[in-house]
Amino acid sequence: MFVVKTFRFVQVPLNLQLRTMHLLKNKAYINGEWVSARSDKVFEVTNPATGEVIGTAPDMDVVDAQHAIDSASRAFATWQDTTAKERSRYLRNWFDLMVKNLESLAKIVTLESGKPLVEARGEVFYGNSFVEFFSEETRRIQGEIIPSPVANRKILVEKQPIGVAGLITPWNFPHAMITRKAGAALAAGCTCVIKPAEDTPFTALALMELAHEAGFPKGVVNVVTSSRGNAPGIGNLLCQSPLVAGISFTGSTQVGKLLYKQCSSGIKRLGLELGGNAPFIVYKSADVDSAVKGAMGSKFRNCGQTCVAANRFFVQSDIYDSFVEKLTNEIKALKIGNGEEPDVQVGPLINQAQFEKVTTLVQDAVSKGAKVLVGGKGAPQHGRLFYEPTVLTDIKDDMRVYSEEVFGPVVNIFRFNTEEESVAMANNTERGLAGYFYSRDVSQIFRVARKLEVGMCGVNEGMISTAEAPFGGVKESGLGREGSHHGIEEFTYVKYVALGNL
Ligand code: NAP
């Protein structure tokens, strides 16, 4: 007689899986070594979906940051002289290891940022692509020879690495914001000191373990972890240190403005990827189903916590009812929950401050007459930081959701009649990162794409980021570009050499 044994599949929670993972580090990475803070202080990192402590990371301060700057500065002396082919090899090794460890990296991203595992895999895939792209692009940092007005002279132009780069990154894309900056900086021949966000240090440290395995020389990449309390001191040191040649920052406009000021004393090179307030316009000629699909992708990725998320929807009167109905139905069907669970589409907000901000902005709109079609409140049955996907209509320009970046799962919809009106409303903001519109009228496509005051424009597309394209904003959304060959230019300067008496 056969005895049939049956096994029940038990889902092992990510935090238990992680304990055995070699990528989960609780030390910072400076000069090729895993180190504690000189003060021995640590801070706790929690899973926003459950509130559980995942682990601790060193709470570093300016003393540790100076140590990292010194190491990066020493490493620059030799790293700047590596050939493009050598740098390409290091970056390719790093990329190959990231690909091999994609699943582990994604689990760490989900655990500390709360985004659904499927999105975390998408982020790692996207983040990896920058390292792959820059491993190739490093060989194309070209100089030029310009015809000289003097017969026996040559005008030679070459691009040189700027030096040590300070990279300050946010929590919403803990992997990709690092690789987008570090990939370009290292490809250009710079060394880096990276300061990740308090909420998400473990992804940064996992990337350092892989950089270590990839064989980068000591000091070429460094990560200084810190709690929120120490971030301003470290940021100020990076901006003021004469050993740091440039800063690349992704985060809020408020902190970006502060860094701009701090960098002015040393006339430091500065890249700023700041907040957005993206318009999403749907014209009457649009394919409404396609616009709804684009809107869902643009708005609900990472629970609305992306800088390029559609923040204000403008819909032409003729198709307003149909668009709003279809979008609302899609939103009602979204599955909220812990990102570790299969099929979850909307995770928690990152922290209490973010939860309070979203709650306050929605309350402000409702108190001034906005209508709630769905959602409009927290979802405590899932956890403390969950917020229901929300649709607000009857929005007016005195409501805070009109001018402020919500950074949450909230759709604000306005009705408009003419193209002029839509463009004027879309541009009526200090921000200018991304903008989207849906139209099948070719003349309108060219007109509106030109008139929107944004650095990036999606036409009949809700997701536009890719390593090959320049990412960045205008107005108060920032300075400079990341990704593409423009991303490397931010880490090089142009040297003119006059060869005389030839
Ligand atoms: P944030 O408060 O500006 O923080 C971003 C980073 O700066 C974190 O590492 C933070 O460290 C650090 N930081 C905070 N205060 C600092 C200071 N005084 N000096 C130096 N560094 C400092 O932004 P966030 O709230 O985390 O991120 C959300 C914002 O980022 C949104 O506005 C969003 O639009 C923007 N964002 C922009 C892009 C883009 O590419 N344009 C991409 C993603 C996000 P701590 O975490 O330790 O405080």
Residues whose N, C-alpha, C, O or C-beta is under 5 A from the ligand:
A	BS01	NAP	I168 T169 P170 W171 N172 K195 P196 A197 E198 D199 S226 S227 R228 A231 P232 G235 N236 T250 G251 S252 T253 V255 E273 L274 G275 G276 C307 S477
